[in-house]
Amino acid sequence: MPIIKDGAIVTDTWHHLADDEPVSAAPCTVSLARWKREKSELAAHGGALGLRLSGDDRVEDFAGELDQFPLVVVEFPSMGDGRGFSIARLLRDRYDYRGELRARGAFIPDQVFYLLRVGFNAFEFTYDANLQTALPLLNEFSVTYQAAADEPLPLYRRCAR
């Protein structure tokens, strides 16, 4: 399945495992609930392992283990659920997560610019979205006023340089 990652359309190599699905050697993601239950078994499985979060998950519950995950996926059950924006900002700014941070779910193409600003660098639509239409929206605005994960200085500080 194609996704947008780092400003390009690429083929996704990750598989999102259900909580009862067996782990394979292929790159896969597991829910935070499963990670908490099966931490030692999952850490020893040998393949690339990513973490999948819902808006109900607390970053503080796993922040000390972030370096174990090359991918963190934040689920968006609906376009109106903004909790994933806050999770991304915490991961990037407070906990300095530098791996792939992927938005997955029912967000709309118009939101990708704002998702990028809070720290997401990959986008996986769970419905039939036109990625060619969504891609240019990553650069929808050429100037931003506020500081964010993608630009730590507000505009007035950048102009003073």
Backbone as a chain_set.jsonl record, in Angstrom:
{"seq": "MPIIKDGAIVTDTWHHLADDEPVSAAPCTVSLARWKREKSELAAHGGALGLRLSGDDRVEDFAGELDQFPLVVVEFPSMGDGRGFSIARLLRDRYDYRGELRARGAFIPDQVFYLLRVGFNAFEFTYDANLQTALPLLNEFSVTYQAAADEPLPLYRRCAR", "coords": {"N": [[0.847, -1.18, 0.0], [0.615, 2.18, -0.843], [2.081, 5.053, 0.762], [2.546, 8.388, 2.059], [5.707, 9.57, 2.674], [8.224, 11.443, 4.115], [7.833, 13.487, 2.218], [7.38, 12.185, -0.214], [5.761, 9.755, -2.333], [5.665, 6.481, -1.361], [6.155, 2.884, -1.137], [4.662, 1.097, 1.43], [6.239, -0.86, 3.878], [5.583, -1.944, 6.256], [3.62, -3.957, 8.502], [0.576, -3.892, 10.188], [-0.146, -5.353, 13.112], [-2.836, -7.19, 14.527], [-3.976, -7.498, 17.919], [-4.117, -10.193, 18.569], [-2.732, -11.479, 16.628], [-0.044, -13.438, 15.323], [3.458, -12.641, 15.698], [5.725, -11.82, 13.134], [8.843, -12.088, 11.288], [8.946, -9.98, 9.604], [8.829, -6.371, 9.203], [6.78, -4.93, 11.645], [3.958, -3.453, 13.385], [2.731, -2.989, 16.713], [0.076, -2.642, 19.09], [0.044, -0.298, 21.842], [-1.054, -1.423, 24.133], [-0.645, -4.167, 23.695], [2.159, -4.178, 23.601], [2.75, -3.52, 26.265], [1.756, -5.798, 27.584], [3.246, -7.944, 26.436], [5.946, -7.357, 26.421], [8.658, -8.397, 26.836], [8.73, -10.684, 25.169], [8.14, -9.559, 22.662], [10.261, -7.737, 22.329], [12.326, -9.485, 21.973], [11.9, -10.709, 19.537], [13.277, -10.152, 17.18], [12.834, -8.932, 14.636], [12.092, -5.784, 12.936], [10.295, -3.544, 14.92], [7.438, -1.638, 15.431], [5.49, 0.87, 17.135], [2.073, 1.304, 17.848], [-0.292, 3.784, 18.442], [-3.214, 4.996, 20.146], [-5.551, 7.712, 20.545], [-6.15, 7.659, 23.218], [-3.928, 6.75, 24.544], [-1.175, 7.323, 26.741], [1.697, 9.194, 26.435], [3.666, 9.33, 28.376], [3.657, 6.814, 29.483], [5.326, 5.138, 28.027], [7.532, 6.503, 27.244], [10.232, 6.262, 28.019], [11.077, 4.122, 26.559], [11.176, 4.703, 23.893], [13.379, 4.68, 22.136], [13.524, 2.12, 21.183], [11.858, 1.822, 19.061], [11.662, 2.179, 15.669], [9.579, 3.216, 14.299], [6.669, 5.01, 15.035], [3.264, 4.904, 15.125], [0.435, 6.87, 14.95], [-2.896, 6.616, 15.532], [-5.764, 7.898, 13.879], [-8.985, 8.001, 14.452], [-11.086, 9.511, 13.461], [-11.587, 12.484, 11.476], [-12.063, 14.605, 13.125], [-10.879, 14.093, 15.534], [-8.523, 15.31, 17.457], [-6.503, 14.484, 19.176], [-4.239, 13.081, 18.372], [-2.589, 15.012, 17.236], [-1.589, 16.331, 19.492], [-0.203, 14.223, 20.708], [1.824, 13.753, 18.822], [3.25, 16.185, 18.943], [4.176, 16.112, 21.6], [5.819, 13.811, 21.442], [7.836, 14.632, 19.615], [8.796, 17.154, 20.625], [8.93, 17.194, 23.529], [9.898, 14.627, 24.191], [11.825, 14.123, 22.331], [11.73, 12.357, 20.103], [13.001, 10.893, 17.212], [12.54, 9.106, 15.181], [10.565, 7.567, 12.521], [7.45, 9.07, 12.347], [4.213, 8.426, 12.071], [1.069, 9.364, 10.814], [-2.011, 7.772, 10.848], [-5.042, 6.885, 9.445], [-8.298, 8.37, 9.537], [-7.89, 11.047, 8.897], [-8.003, 14.027, 6.858], [-6.901, 15.032, 3.533], [-6.514, 17.837, 3.609], [-5.538, 18.259, 6.137], [-2.888, 17.453, 6.251], [-0.737, 19.294, 6.095], [-0.817, 20.558, 8.593], [-0.485, 18.378, 10.251], [2.118, 17.704, 9.554], [3.421, 19.955, 10.587], [3.278, 19.532, 13.373], [4.959, 17.424, 13.69], [4.708, 14.951, 12.34], [6.013, 12.778, 9.84], [5.186, 10.977, 8.035], [2.364, 9.615, 6.29], [-0.499, 7.743, 6.348], [-3.296, 6.909, 4.805], [-6.401, 5.491, 5.655], [-8.449, 5.077, 3.993], [-9.6, 5.335, 0.606], [-7.708, 7.54, -0.516], [-6.516, 10.138, -2.655], [-3.299, 10.213, -3.202], [-1.654, 11.712, -4.826], [-2.997, 14.098, -4.906], [-2.898, 14.849, -2.235], [-0.158, 15.147, -1.7], [1.035, 17.72, -2.641], [-0.099, 19.349, -0.724], [1.442, 19.288, 1.501], [3.138, 21.378, 1.35], [1.545, 23.601, 1.487], [1.455, 26.192, 2.587], [3.738, 28.879, 2.447], [4.894, 30.427, 4.386], [5.046, 30.408, 7.874], [3.733, 31.482, 10.961], [3.775, 30.756, 13.71], [5.844, 28.997, 16.079], [6.754, 25.555, 15.772], [6.995, 21.934, 15.602], [8.281, 21.568, 13.172], [9.501, 23.999, 12.708], [11.271, 25.653, 14.904], [11.39, 28.338, 15.674], [9.42, 31.296, 16.041], [7.974, 33.471, 13.526], [8.705, 36.221, 13.936], [11.127, 35.978, 15.278], [12.68, 34.688, 13.382], [12.865, 36.632, 11.404], [14.415, 38.504, 12.636], [16.971, 37.599, 12.504]], "CA": [[0.0, 0.0, 0.0], [1.429, 3.399, -0.87], [1.908, 6.087, 1.78], [3.423, 9.541, 1.881], [6.765, 9.574, 3.687], [9.285, 12.418, 3.837], [7.521, 14.278, 1.033], [7.292, 11.382, -1.437], [4.887, 8.59, -2.274], [6.489, 5.281, -1.28], [5.454, 1.661, -0.768], [4.771, 0.79, 2.858], [6.752, -2.213, 4.135], [5.172, -2.328, 7.609], [2.335, -4.634, 8.686], [-0.023, -3.551, 11.48], [-0.663, -6.586, 13.689], [-3.911, -7.194, 15.514], [-3.431, -7.933, 19.208], [-4.063, -11.657, 18.655], [-2.012, -11.97, 15.443], [1.34, -13.79, 15.652], [4.517, -11.745, 15.23], [6.608, -12.413, 12.132], [10.134, -11.416, 11.182], [8.757, -8.781, 8.778], [8.565, -5.177, 10.011], [5.392, -4.891, 12.081], [3.618, -2.588, 14.512], [1.822, -3.542, 17.709], [-0.575, -1.623, 19.92], [0.695, -0.056, 23.123], [-1.584, -2.41, 25.083], [0.072, -5.433, 23.468], [3.543, -3.963, 24.019], [2.788, -3.591, 27.726], [1.503, -7.188, 27.993], [4.195, -8.922, 25.887], [7.158, -6.583, 26.172], [9.897, -9.186, 26.715], [8.635, -11.535, 23.971], [8.205, -8.709, 21.473], [11.61, -7.176, 22.221], [13.242, -10.56, 21.576], [11.481, -11.371, 18.296], [14.35, -10.026, 16.195], [12.509, -8.084, 13.488], [11.793, -4.383, 13.236], [9.035, -3.434, 15.638], [6.916, -0.29, 15.608], [4.457, 1.013, 18.159], [0.855, 1.925, 17.358], [-0.956, 4.483, 19.537], [-4.526, 5.607, 19.964], [-5.65, 8.976, 21.243], [-6.28, 7.398, 24.65], [-2.635, 6.343, 25.11], [-0.379, 8.384, 27.362], [3.1, 9.13, 26.015], [4.475, 9.125, 29.569], [3.669, 5.39, 29.819], [6.329, 4.394, 27.26], [8.535, 7.462, 26.764], [11.583, 5.754, 28.27], [11.357, 3.011, 25.635], [11.025, 5.178, 22.516], [14.528, 4.344, 21.292], [13.351, 0.757, 20.67], [10.885, 1.824, 17.972], [12.003, 3.02, 14.519], [8.323, 3.751, 13.785], [5.522, 5.183, 15.916], [2.062, 5.192, 14.341], [-0.643, 7.452, 15.748], [-4.171, 6.352, 14.86], [-6.784, 8.939, 13.836], [-10.249, 7.326, 14.146], [-11.934, 10.423, 12.686], [-10.887, 13.733, 11.182], [-12.309, 15.54, 14.205], [-10.171, 13.676, 16.743], [-7.241, 16.006, 17.415], [-5.549, 14.021, 20.192], [-3.006, 12.662, 17.71], [-1.749, 16.198, 17.071], [-0.915, 16.544, 20.768], [0.737, 13.118, 20.902], [2.989, 14.002, 17.954], [4.014, 17.314, 19.476], [4.886, 15.61, 22.778], [6.89, 12.901, 21.023], [8.929, 15.364, 18.966], [9.354, 18.267, 21.404], [9.259, 16.871, 24.925], [10.636, 13.369, 24.312], [12.873, 14.132, 21.308], [11.664, 11.185, 19.231], [13.506, 11.24, 15.888], [12.204, 8.077, 14.21], [9.41, 7.848, 11.672], [6.208, 9.33, 13.066], [3.218, 8.27, 11.016], [-0.365, 9.555, 11.05], [-2.737, 6.717, 10.145], [-6.462, 6.869, 9.725], [-9.362, 9.091, 8.856], [-7.646, 12.471, 8.674], [-8.264, 14.378, 5.46], [-5.712, 15.642, 2.907], [-6.34, 19.224, 4.041], [-4.886, 18.291, 7.438], [-1.503, 16.978, 6.232], [0.184, 20.388, 6.396], [-0.824, 20.775, 10.04], [0.123, 17.181, 10.827], [3.547, 17.884, 9.327], [3.907, 20.984, 11.509], [3.427, 19.025, 14.74], [6.017, 16.432, 13.753], [4.546, 13.748, 11.513], [6.745, 12.786, 8.577], [4.598, 9.953, 7.169], [0.906, 9.703, 6.29], [-1.148, 6.537, 5.834], [-4.745, 7.052, 4.78], [-7.063, 4.193, 5.746], [-9.507, 5.063, 2.996], [-9.037, 5.522, -0.733], [-7.356, 8.943, -0.75], [-5.649, 10.385, -3.794], [-2.026, 10.682, -2.656], [-1.132, 12.755, -5.719], [-3.661, 15.332, -4.49], [-2.456, 15.179, -0.876], [1.278, 15.452, -1.661], [1.373, 19.148, -2.667], [-0.635, 20.026, 0.454], [2.513, 19.355, 2.502], [3.763, 22.698, 1.182], [0.424, 24.484, 1.186], [1.781, 27.563, 2.979], [5.182, 29.116, 2.348], [5.329, 31.125, 5.595], [4.28, 30.099, 9.087], [3.99, 32.478, 12.009], [4.041, 30.139, 14.995], [6.843, 27.943, 16.222], [6.183, 24.21, 15.794], [8.035, 20.906, 15.51], [9.023, 21.723, 11.919], [10.219, 25.282, 12.744], [11.26, 25.992, 16.332], [11.344, 29.779, 15.939], [8.311, 32.019, 15.421], [8.38, 34.327, 12.413], [9.391, 37.442, 14.365], [12.519, 35.624, 15.625], [13.383, 34.369, 12.138], [13.106, 37.893, 10.689], [15.414, 39.272, 13.382], [18.299, 37.003, 12.283]], "C": [[0.89, 1.239, 0.0], [1.054, 4.352, 0.271], [2.737, 7.295, 1.355], [4.426, 9.515, 3.023], [7.865, 10.532, 3.24], [9.079, 13.13, 2.5], [7.441, 13.514, -0.269], [6.302, 10.239, -1.24], [5.767, 7.35, -2.366], [5.609, 4.073, -0.945], [5.716, 1.361, 0.701], [5.234, -0.651, 3.033], [6.334, -2.74, 5.505], [3.799, -2.982, 7.598], [1.829, -4.295, 10.084], [-0.706, -4.799, 12.043], [-1.839, -6.325, 14.618], [-3.323, -7.754, 16.81], [-3.342, -9.449, 19.352], [-3.298, -12.293, 17.486], [-0.569, -12.306, 15.811], [2.355, -12.825, 15.015], [5.383, -12.488, 14.228], [7.922, -11.635, 12.117], [10.043, -10.143, 10.342], [8.527, -7.574, 9.689], [7.078, -5.086, 10.361], [5.207, -3.91, 13.236], [2.67, -3.328, 15.432], [1.213, -2.387, 18.499], [0.22, -1.442, 21.213], [0.222, -1.065, 24.163], [-0.865, -3.744, 24.931], [1.525, -5.307, 23.898], [3.669, -4.095, 25.544], [2.631, -5.024, 28.223], [2.637, -8.13, 27.627], [5.565, -8.316, 25.622], [8.396, -7.457, 25.955], [9.877, -10.079, 25.479], [8.784, -10.711, 22.697], [9.603, -8.129, 21.264], [12.595, -8.217, 21.713], [12.92, -11.158, 20.209], [12.454, -11.17, 17.138], [14.069, -9.174, 14.983], [12.267, -6.651, 13.917], [10.396, -4.292, 13.833], [8.66, -1.971, 15.808], [5.803, -0.301, 16.633], [3.285, 1.778, 17.573], [0.08, 2.503, 18.548], [-2.351, 4.933, 19.151], [-4.532, 6.924, 20.725], [-5.764, 8.825, 22.751], [-4.951, 7.071, 25.32], [-1.868, 7.542, 25.641], [1.091, 8.187, 27.0], [4.0, 8.819, 27.215], [4.614, 7.642, 29.926], [4.75, 4.594, 29.097], [7.496, 5.27, 26.809], [9.957, 6.965, 26.957], [11.998, 4.646, 27.327], [11.313, 3.416, 24.169], [12.17, 4.776, 21.6], [14.444, 2.936, 20.715], [12.492, 0.703, 19.411], [11.316, 2.744, 16.831], [10.765, 3.695, 13.908], [7.319, 3.854, 14.924], [4.364, 5.647, 15.042], [1.005, 5.737, 15.296], [-1.927, 7.312, 14.942], [-5.116, 7.549, 14.986], [-8.109, 8.274, 13.468], [-11.222, 8.191, 13.358], [-11.169, 11.721, 12.467], [-11.061, 14.761, 12.29], [-11.588, 15.204, 15.498], [-8.759, 14.251, 16.707], [-6.207, 15.534, 18.415], [-4.219, 13.588, 19.589], [-2.051, 13.815, 17.455], [-0.931, 16.433, 18.341], [0.119, 15.456, 21.036], [1.998, 13.355, 20.073], [3.852, 15.115, 18.508], [4.799, 16.902, 20.718], [6.059, 14.719, 22.383], [8.08, 13.655, 20.456], [9.598, 16.371, 19.909], [9.771, 17.886, 22.816], [10.156, 15.646, 25.036], [11.664, 13.156, 23.213], [12.896, 12.871, 20.442], [12.052, 11.589, 17.821], [13.24, 10.178, 14.83], [11.049, 8.498, 13.322], [8.173, 7.996, 12.546], [5.102, 9.402, 12.021], [1.804, 8.527, 11.526], [-1.089, 8.504, 10.212], [-4.215, 6.838, 10.467], [-7.3, 7.783, 8.878], [-9.138, 10.599, 8.799], [-7.853, 12.759, 7.191], [-7.021, 15.046, 4.855], [-5.456, 17.084, 3.342], [-5.613, 19.34, 5.378], [-3.402, 17.943, 7.384], [-0.487, 18.086, 6.527], [0.308, 20.592, 7.903], [-0.251, 19.569, 10.783], [1.649, 17.234, 10.685], [4.132, 18.879, 10.335], [4.109, 20.47, 12.925], [4.421, 17.874, 14.834], [5.853, 15.17, 12.939], [5.387, 13.884, 10.251], [6.235, 11.712, 7.611], [3.083, 9.955, 7.37], [0.328, 8.474, 5.609], [-2.657, 6.725, 5.944], [-5.368, 5.658, 4.839], [-8.283, 4.107, 4.844], [-8.844, 5.39, 1.661], [-8.802, 7.008, -1.023], [-6.443, 9.04, -1.967], [-4.346, 10.996, -3.269], [-1.403, 11.764, -3.528], [-1.763, 14.113, -5.386], [-3.143, 15.789, -3.13], [-1.005, 15.659, -0.833], [1.591, 16.949, -1.71], [0.848, 19.922, -1.454], [0.377, 20.078, 1.596], [3.195, 20.723, 2.48], [2.715, 23.764, 0.901], [0.708, 25.953, 1.513], [3.286, 27.741, 2.948], [5.741, 29.8, 3.593], [4.429, 30.704, 6.744], [4.677, 31.085, 10.172], [4.441, 31.83, 13.311], [5.217, 29.176, 14.932], [6.107, 26.605, 16.26], [7.335, 23.213, 15.694], [8.878, 21.078, 14.252], [9.799, 23.038, 11.842], [10.17, 25.795, 14.178], [11.178, 27.484, 16.649], [10.107, 30.41, 15.311], [8.84, 32.997, 14.376], [9.149, 35.56, 12.881], [10.831, 37.168, 14.803], [13.326, 35.291, 14.368], [13.728, 35.629, 11.376], [14.197, 38.711, 11.363], [16.832, 38.747, 13.155], [19.124, 37.804, 11.328]], "O": [[1.833, 1.316, 0.787], [-0.102, 4.446, 0.682], [3.525, 7.225, 0.412], [4.048, 9.448, 4.192], [8.37, 10.436, 2.122], [10.029, 13.347, 1.747], [7.435, 14.127, -1.337], [6.043, 9.814, -0.114], [6.522, 7.183, -3.325], [4.463, 4.226, -0.524], [6.862, 1.373, 1.152], [4.687, -1.561, 2.41], [6.691, -3.859, 5.875], [2.929, -2.624, 6.804], [2.576, -4.401, 11.057], [-1.723, -5.248, 11.513], [-1.839, -5.368, 15.392], [-2.283, -8.412, 16.787], [-2.571, -9.944, 20.174], [-3.232, -13.517, 17.382], [0.071, -11.544, 16.536], [2.124, -12.276, 13.938], [5.736, -13.648, 14.442], [8.086, -10.652, 12.84], [10.956, -9.318, 10.363], [8.079, -7.735, 10.824], [6.222, -5.156, 9.479], [6.147, -3.581, 13.958], [1.902, -4.185, 14.995], [1.777, -1.294, 18.56], [0.973, -2.326, 21.621], [1.015, -1.516, 24.989], [-0.514, -4.379, 25.925], [2.071, -6.232, 24.499], [4.606, -4.722, 26.038], [3.296, -5.425, 29.178], [2.971, -9.022, 28.406], [6.26, -8.727, 24.693], [9.112, -7.264, 24.973], [10.898, -10.219, 24.806], [9.474, -11.12, 21.763], [10.071, -8.044, 20.129], [13.596, -7.868, 21.087], [13.635, -12.057, 19.767], [12.446, -11.962, 16.196], [15.017, -8.721, 14.341], [12.241, -6.34, 15.108], [9.444, -4.881, 13.322], [9.465, -1.163, 16.272], [5.245, -1.349, 16.956], [3.472, 2.78, 16.884], [-0.173, 1.809, 19.532], [-2.634, 5.214, 17.986], [-3.599, 7.209, 21.475], [-5.498, 9.775, 23.486], [-4.857, 7.111, 26.547], [-1.906, 8.63, 25.066], [1.655, 7.119, 27.24], [4.997, 8.112, 27.068], [5.573, 7.252, 30.592], [5.064, 3.479, 29.512], [8.359, 4.809, 26.063], [10.812, 7.233, 26.113], [13.169, 4.267, 27.302], [11.403, 2.559, 23.289], [11.956, 4.554, 20.408], [15.231, 2.594, 19.832], [12.403, -0.341, 18.764], [11.335, 3.963, 17.001], [10.884, 4.622, 13.107], [7.135, 2.906, 15.687], [4.463, 6.639, 14.32], [0.719, 5.131, 16.329], [-2.037, 7.817, 13.824], [-5.25, 8.136, 16.06], [-8.346, 8.004, 12.29], [-12.091, 7.668, 12.66], [-10.216, 12.019, 13.187], [-10.274, 15.703, 12.379], [-11.677, 15.96, 16.466], [-7.895, 13.731, 16.001], [-5.129, 16.123, 18.502], [-3.179, 13.717, 20.234], [-0.834, 13.624, 17.455], [0.269, 16.7, 18.275], [1.204, 15.745, 21.54], [3.111, 13.177, 20.567], [5.077, 14.99, 18.536], [5.955, 17.292, 20.878], [7.158, 14.853, 22.921], [9.223, 13.342, 20.789], [10.825, 16.432, 19.983], [10.871, 18.232, 23.247], [11.066, 15.612, 25.865], [12.312, 12.11, 23.17], [13.967, 12.379, 20.09], [11.486, 12.54, 17.281], [13.673, 10.332, 13.688], [10.606, 9.645, 13.365], [7.889, 7.14, 13.384], [5.062, 10.316, 11.198], [1.393, 7.974, 12.547], [-0.822, 8.359, 9.019], [-4.597, 6.887, 11.636], [-7.066, 7.959, 7.682], [-10.099, 11.357, 8.666], [-7.875, 11.843, 6.37], [-6.182, 15.568, 5.589], [-4.303, 17.507, 3.432], [-5.121, 20.417, 5.716], [-2.707, 18.121, 8.384], [0.536, 17.819, 7.159], [1.408, 20.776, 8.424], [0.392, 19.721, 11.822], [2.376, 16.849, 11.601], [5.218, 18.658, 10.869], [5.02, 20.924, 13.617], [4.705, 17.393, 15.931], [6.792, 14.379, 12.855], [5.469, 14.961, 9.661], [6.77, 11.548, 6.514], [2.582, 10.251, 8.455], [0.623, 8.195, 4.446], [-3.221, 6.702, 7.038], [-4.914, 4.746, 4.148], [-9.06, 3.156, 4.933], [-7.651, 5.688, 1.613], [-9.609, 7.649, -1.697], [-5.686, 8.114, -2.259], [-4.311, 12.179, -2.93], [-0.7, 12.64, -3.023], [-1.131, 15.154, -5.564], [-2.97, 16.986, -2.901], [-0.664, 16.501, -0.003], [2.364, 17.418, -0.875], [1.305, 21.033, -1.187], [0.192, 20.829, 2.555], [3.76, 21.161, 3.482], [2.969, 24.717, 0.165], [0.256, 26.85, 0.802], [4.029, 26.857, 3.373], [6.949, 29.754, 3.826], [3.207, 30.65, 6.606], [5.842, 31.47, 10.274], [5.384, 32.301, 13.946], [5.539, 28.621, 13.882], [4.97, 26.53, 16.725], [8.504, 23.599, 15.699], [10.069, 20.766, 14.262], [10.675, 23.177, 10.989], [9.144, 26.313, 14.619], [10.92, 27.85, 17.796], [9.772, 30.098, 14.168], [10.031, 33.307, 14.359], [10.158, 35.912, 12.27], [11.675, 38.058, 14.703], [14.521, 35.58, 14.301], [14.788, 35.695, 10.754], [14.839, 39.534, 10.711], [17.798, 39.386, 13.574], [20.263, 37.437, 11.038]]}, "num_chains": 1, "name": "protein.A"}
